Amino acid sequence: MRGPRVGLYDHPAFRAHDSGSGHPERPARLDAVRRGVQEAGLDSRLLDLSPRAATDDELRAVHTPAHVAGVAATAGRTVRFDPDTQAGPRSHEAALLAAGAVVDAVDRVLAGALDRAFCAVRPPGHHATADRAMGFCLFNNVAVGAARALAAGLRRVAVVDFDVHHGNGTQDIFYGDPRVLYVSSHAYPFYPGTGALDEIGEGAGRGFTVNLPLPSAMGDGDYARIYREVVTPVVRAFDPELVLVSAGFDPHRDDPLAGMAVTERGFAQVAASCLEGAAGAAQGRAVFVLEGGYDLDGIAASSSAVLSAMLGDPVAPAREEARRIDPLIELYRRQLSAYWPVIAG
């Protein structure tokens, strides 16, 4: 029996995005993804795909017309949106292709041409709100992809975000929408300051935002338990027709911007949990999208571990140490079980 058909999206324009001199979000990050794939011997098992540019209509499904126009106006020049976020002369082109990669991946997966895809894109996206570029992000790539899936007729889309920073933009865009389940594990308190446990959505979307704030120094075993005991059961109960994953590798133990302790083995376990969440109505369909991660060796090893899991390779269980997160998981259960009885314990 053949394994899953997995596409890998990349484009030279992503490396032309200029985030600023000495910026940690740099072109070498994508070279690290490629190096990891090659060193793991995965090249021949992946479909190498090139994205198309997202259209204005696709962007305006989640962004205001003024924001779309504002990013477009940066073409050919350098514009700083905030101290961390810059567009260079070719950044608009890269941003269009980054969002377009996710749209194309969603289209191919829903059409049955692919089972899964990994979008190695920059600039990243999950901090971009409907009307603001921030946190290294210009357009919210995952949100554009989720909106595309909804426009195609899907009724339930899950977004799982394992970046070390909370995806405030993705949360904001879908905060009142019960069709999109947003689940985020992230360091807290930490940039951007959002993602508290009691941020659960509003109106019809109440309960469909699930934040799992974490203290620093969480490692493979901690993440494995949180995903096995909280994330996967919640996602399975929602029973999405498609799973999108904001794949940030900055929880890596060597990452210079954060203080977590995850290794590639832990990321493989997290990816396997995300895929298990896609085992119902989604029929295994999933699209992973690169967000953060700033240690090049960590990106190389971790992205290849995630791609290996996406290809259906066995994932070694993460070593679980002391039960130090028992109180944290109990806190999650108390806060969230009213909306997700499956985790009541």
Rosetta blueprint (number, residue, H / E / L):
1 M L
2 R L
3 G L
4 P L
5 R L
6 V E
7 G E
8 L E
9 Y E
10 D L
11 H L
12 P H
13 A H
14 F H
15 R H
16 A H
17 H L
18 D L
19 S L
20 G L
21 S L
22 G L
23 H L
24 P L
25 E L
26 R L
27 P L
28 A H
29 R H
30 L H
31 D H
32 A H
33 V H
34 R H
35 R H
36 G H
37 V H
38 Q H
39 E H
40 A L
41 G L
42 L L
43 D H
44 S H
45 R H
46 L E
47 L E
48 D E
49 L E
50 S L
51 P L
52 R L
53 A L
54 A L
55 T L
56 D H
57 D H
58 E H
59 L H
60 R H
61 A L
62 V L
63 H L
64 T L
65 P H
66 A H
67 H H
68 V H
69 A H
70 G H
71 V H
72 A H
73 A L
74 T L
75 A L
76 G L
77 R L
78 T L
79 V E
80 R E
81 F E
82 D E
83 P L
84 D L
85 T E
86 Q E
87 A E
88 G L
89 P L
90 R L
91 S H
92 H H
93 E H
94 A H
95 A H
96 L H
97 L H
98 A H
99 A H
100 G H
101 A H
102 V H
103 V H
104 D H
105 A H
106 V H
107 D H
108 R H
109 V H
110 L H
111 A H
112 G L
113 A L
114 L L
115 D L
116 R E
117 A E
118 F E
119 C E
120 A L
121 V L
122 R L
123 P L
124 P L
125 G L
126 H L
127 H L
128 A L
129 T L
130 A L
131 D L
132 R L
133 A L
134 M E
135 G L
136 F L
137 C E
138 L L
139 F L
140 N L
141 N H
142 V H
143 A H
144 V H
145 G H
146 A H
147 A H
148 R H
149 A H
150 L H
151 A H
152 A L
153 G L
154 L L
155 R L
156 R L
157 V E
158 A E
159 V E
160 V E
161 D E
162 F L
163 D L
164 V L
165 H L
166 H L
167 G L
168 N H
169 G H
170 T H
171 Q H
172 D H
173 I H
174 F L
175 Y L
176 G L
177 D L
178 P L
179 R L
180 V E
181 L E
182 Y E
183 V E
184 S E
185 S E
186 H E
187 A E
188 Y L
189 P L
190 F L
191 Y L
192 P L
193 G L
194 T L
195 G L
196 A L
197 L L
198 D L
199 E L
200 I L
201 G L
202 E L
203 G H
204 A H
205 G H
206 R L
207 G L
208 F L
209 T E
210 V E
211 N E
212 L E
213 P E
214 L E
215 P L
216 S L
217 A L
218 M L
219 G E
220 D H
221 G H
222 D H
223 Y H
224 A H
225 R H
226 I H
227 Y H
228 R H
229 E H
230 V H
231 V H
232 T H
233 P H
234 V H
235 V H
236 R H
237 A H
238 F H
239 D L
240 P L
241 E L
242 L E
243 V E
244 L E
245 V E
246 S E
247 A E
248 G L
249 F L
250 D L
251 P L
252 H E
253 R L
254 D L
255 D L
256 P L
257 L L
258 A L
259 G L
260 M L
261 A E
262 V E
263 T L
264 E H
265 R H
266 G H
267 F H
268 A H
269 Q H
270 V H
271 A H
272 A H
273 S H
274 C H
275 L H
276 E H
277 G H
278 A L
279 A L
280 G L
281 A L
282 A L
283 Q L
284 G L
285 R L
286 A E
287 V E
288 F E
289 V E
290 L E
291 E L
292 G L
293 G L
294 Y L
295 D L
296 L H
297 D H
298 G H
299 I H
300 A H
301 A H
302 S H
303 S H
304 S H
305 A H
306 V H
307 L H
308 S H
309 A H
310 M H
311 L L
312 G L
313 D L
314 P L
315 V L
316 A L
317 P L
318 A L
319 R L
320 E L
321 E L
322 A L
323 R L
324 R L
325 I L
326 D H
327 P H
328 L H
329 I H
330 E H
331 L H
332 Y H
333 R H
334 R H
335 Q H
336 L H
337 S L
338 A L
339 Y L
340 W L
341 P H
342 V H
343 I H
344 A L
345 G L
